[in-house]
Amino acid sequence: MLLHRFALEEVNTKLKILNEEFQFIHDYNPMEHIKSRVKSFESIGAKLEKKGLDITPENARKHVHDIAGIRISCSFVTDIFKIQEMLESQSDLKILRVKDYVNHPKPSGYRSLHLLCEVPIFLTNRSERMIVEIQIRTVAMDFWASLEHKIYYKYQQEAPKHLTDELKEAASIVRQLDDKMRKLNEEINSYKGQQDQ
């Protein structure tokens, strides 16, 4: 667990640097919020049980890839992919897998970009490469995902059909909102560009 915590700190430091660079050099900040957590022993155990595996540290490290997790929320869909590019350009951060639920949402309507990253952590007598899952989504997508989580948690994964239908409709509204916000932002940037000339 300590190694996963170190890995989180390593990636959080990278994100903080990128965040501050954008704020002070580019006068723009694509990251609204950054939240990180290490999964609890109970959650790890439940995930291993679900996979039919023994609850051991070896199985946890080999089969549970989101023990260390970071969620980044941003204003616009374009920011999601901007942040992905910035992370991919980090020479010591290796992207192992990308799941693009932004352009290819889950059947429930869930949208987010998931990056499975490997980062080195340096200890007194060795270095280890640890996995951190990074989820990047807009504030609107994050709000929707939070509501979906609450519903499925309350109904223990068996939410009534009328609620899942409502969730899908809300996901469609979130997508429309993200598109509208992107267009507004493009118009504002275009106007600022004209003012600067």
C-alpha positions as CSV (number, residue, x, y, z in Angstrom):
1,M,0.0,0.0,0.0
2,L,2.9,2.3,0.8
3,L,4.3,1.7,-2.7
4,H,1.0,2.7,-4.3
5,R,0.9,5.8,-2.1
6,F,4.4,6.8,-3.3
7,A,3.3,6.2,-6.9
8,L,0.3,8.5,-6.4
9,E,2.6,11.2,-5.0
10,E,4.9,10.9,-8.0
11,V,2.0,11.4,-10.5
12,N,0.4,14.1,-8.4
13,T,3.7,16.0,-8.5
14,K,3.8,15.8,-12.3
15,L,0.2,17.0,-12.5
16,K,0.9,19.9,-10.1
17,I,3.9,21.0,-12.2
18,L,1.8,20.9,-15.5
19,N,-1.0,22.7,-13.7
20,E,1.2,25.5,-12.5
21,E,3.0,25.8,-15.9
22,F,-0.4,26.2,-17.6
23,Q,-1.6,28.7,-15.1
24,F,1.5,31.0,-15.1
25,I,2.9,30.6,-18.6
26,H,-0.1,29.9,-20.8
27,D,-2.6,31.9,-18.7
28,Y,-5.0,29.0,-18.9
29,N,-5.6,26.0,-16.7
30,P,-7.2,22.8,-18.2
31,M,-7.3,21.1,-14.8
32,E,-10.2,22.1,-12.6
33,H,-9.8,19.5,-9.9
34,I,-7.4,16.7,-9.1
35,K,-8.5,14.0,-6.7
36,S,-6.5,10.9,-5.7
37,R,-7.0,7.9,-3.6
38,V,-5.6,4.5,-2.7
39,K,-8.2,1.7,-2.7
40,S,-9.1,0.3,0.7
41,F,-8.1,-3.3,1.6
42,E,-11.9,-4.1,1.6
43,S,-12.3,-2.9,-2.0
44,I,-9.2,-4.7,-3.2
45,G,-10.4,-7.9,-1.5
46,A,-13.9,-7.6,-3.0
47,K,-12.4,-7.0,-6.5
48,L,-10.2,-10.1,-6.2
49,E,-13.2,-12.2,-4.9
50,K,-15.3,-11.0,-7.9
51,K,-12.5,-12.3,-10.2
52,G,-12.4,-15.6,-8.3
53,L,-8.9,-15.0,-7.0
54,D,-7.3,-15.6,-3.6
55,I,-6.8,-12.4,-1.6
56,T,-3.0,-12.0,-1.6
57,P,-0.7,-9.0,-2.1
58,E,0.7,-10.7,-5.3
59,N,-2.8,-11.1,-6.8
60,A,-3.7,-7.6,-5.8
61,R,-0.7,-6.1,-7.6
62,K,-1.1,-8.4,-10.6
63,H,-4.8,-8.2,-11.2
64,V,-6.1,-5.0,-9.6
65,H,-4.8,-2.1,-11.7
66,D,-6.7,0.7,-10.0
67,I,-5.4,0.4,-6.5
68,A,-3.8,3.9,-6.9
69,G,-6.2,6.2,-8.7
70,I,-6.3,9.8,-9.8
71,R,-9.3,11.6,-11.2
72,I,-8.8,14.9,-13.1
73,S,-11.8,17.0,-14.0
74,C,-11.6,19.7,-16.5
75,S,-13.9,22.3,-18.2
76,F,-13.9,21.1,-21.8
77,V,-13.7,17.8,-23.7
78,T,-10.7,19.2,-25.6
79,D,-8.9,19.6,-22.3
80,I,-9.2,15.8,-21.7
81,F,-7.1,15.0,-24.7
82,K,-4.7,17.9,-24.1
83,I,-4.0,16.5,-20.7
84,Q,-3.5,13.0,-22.2
85,E,-1.0,14.4,-24.7
86,M,0.9,16.1,-21.8
87,L,1.1,12.9,-19.8
88,E,2.2,10.9,-22.9
89,S,5.1,13.3,-23.4
90,Q,6.5,12.6,-19.9
91,S,9.6,10.4,-20.6
92,D,9.4,8.4,-17.3
93,L,5.6,7.8,-17.4
94,K,4.6,4.9,-19.6
95,I,1.0,4.6,-20.8
96,L,0.1,0.9,-20.7
97,R,-3.5,1.2,-21.8
98,V,-6.0,3.8,-22.9
99,K,-9.8,3.3,-22.6
100,D,-11.6,6.1,-24.4
101,Y,-15.1,6.2,-23.0
102,V,-15.4,9.8,-24.2
103,N,-15.8,9.0,-27.9
104,H,-17.0,5.4,-27.1
105,P,-19.3,5.7,-24.0
106,K,-20.3,2.6,-22.0
107,P,-23.9,1.4,-22.6
108,S,-25.0,3.1,-19.4
109,G,-23.9,6.5,-20.9
110,Y,-20.7,6.7,-18.8
111,R,-18.0,8.9,-20.4
112,S,-14.4,9.4,-19.3
113,L,-10.9,8.7,-20.5
114,H,-9.0,6.1,-18.5
115,L,-5.2,5.9,-18.7
116,L,-3.3,3.0,-17.1
117,C,0.1,4.4,-16.4
118,E,3.4,2.9,-15.1
119,V,5.6,5.2,-13.1
120,P,9.0,4.6,-11.4
121,I,9.3,5.2,-7.7
122,F,12.8,5.3,-6.1
123,L,13.4,3.7,-2.8
124,T,16.5,3.5,-0.6
125,N,17.8,0.3,-2.1
126,R,15.8,-0.2,-5.4
127,S,13.4,1.3,-7.8
128,E,9.9,-0.1,-8.5
129,R,7.6,0.5,-11.4
130,M,4.0,1.0,-10.1
131,I,0.7,1.3,-11.9
132,V,-1.6,4.3,-11.4
133,E,-5.0,4.6,-13.1
134,I,-5.8,8.2,-14.3
135,Q,-9.4,9.1,-15.2
136,I,-9.9,12.4,-17.0
137,R,-13.4,13.8,-17.6
138,T,-15.2,17.1,-17.7
139,V,-16.9,18.5,-14.6
140,A,-20.3,17.6,-16.2
141,M,-19.2,14.0,-16.9
142,D,-17.9,13.8,-13.3
143,F,-21.2,15.0,-11.9
144,W,-23.1,12.3,-14.0
145,A,-20.6,9.5,-12.9
146,S,-21.0,10.5,-9.3
147,L,-24.8,10.2,-9.6
148,E,-24.5,6.8,-11.4
149,H,-22.2,5.5,-8.6
150,K,-24.7,6.6,-5.9
151,I,-27.6,4.9,-7.7
152,Y,-25.8,1.6,-8.3
153,Y,-24.4,1.6,-4.8
154,K,-27.8,2.1,-3.3
155,Y,-29.4,-0.6,-5.4
156,Q,-26.3,-3.0,-5.2
157,Q,-25.7,-2.9,-9.0
158,E,-29.4,-3.8,-9.8
159,A,-31.0,-0.4,-10.4
160,P,-34.6,-0.3,-11.7
161,K,-35.0,0.1,-15.4
162,H,-36.7,3.5,-15.2
163,L,-33.7,4.8,-13.3
164,T,-31.1,3.4,-15.8
165,D,-33.3,4.9,-18.6
166,E,-33.2,8.3,-16.8
167,L,-29.5,8.0,-16.4
168,K,-29.0,7.4,-20.1
169,E,-31.1,10.4,-20.9
170,A,-29.1,12.5,-18.5
171,A,-25.9,11.3,-20.1
172,S,-27.2,12.6,-23.5
173,I,-27.9,16.0,-21.9
174,V,-24.4,16.0,-20.4
175,R,-23.0,15.4,-23.9
176,Q,-25.0,18.2,-25.3
177,L,-23.9,20.5,-22.5
178,D,-20.2,19.6,-23.1
179,D,-20.7,20.4,-26.8
180,K,-22.3,23.7,-26.1
181,M,-19.6,24.7,-23.6
182,R,-16.9,23.8,-26.1
183,K,-18.6,26.0,-28.8
184,L,-18.9,28.9,-26.4
185,N,-15.2,28.6,-25.4
186,E,-14.2,28.5,-29.1
187,E,-16.2,31.7,-29.7
188,I,-14.7,33.4,-26.7
189,N,-11.1,32.4,-27.8
190,S,-11.9,33.6,-31.3
191,Y,-13.1,37.0,-30.0
192,K,-10.0,37.3,-27.7
193,G,-7.8,36.5,-30.7
194,Q,-9.4,39.3,-32.7
195,Q,-9.0,41.8,-29.8
196,D,-5.3,40.9,-29.6
197,Q,-4.7,41.7,-33.2
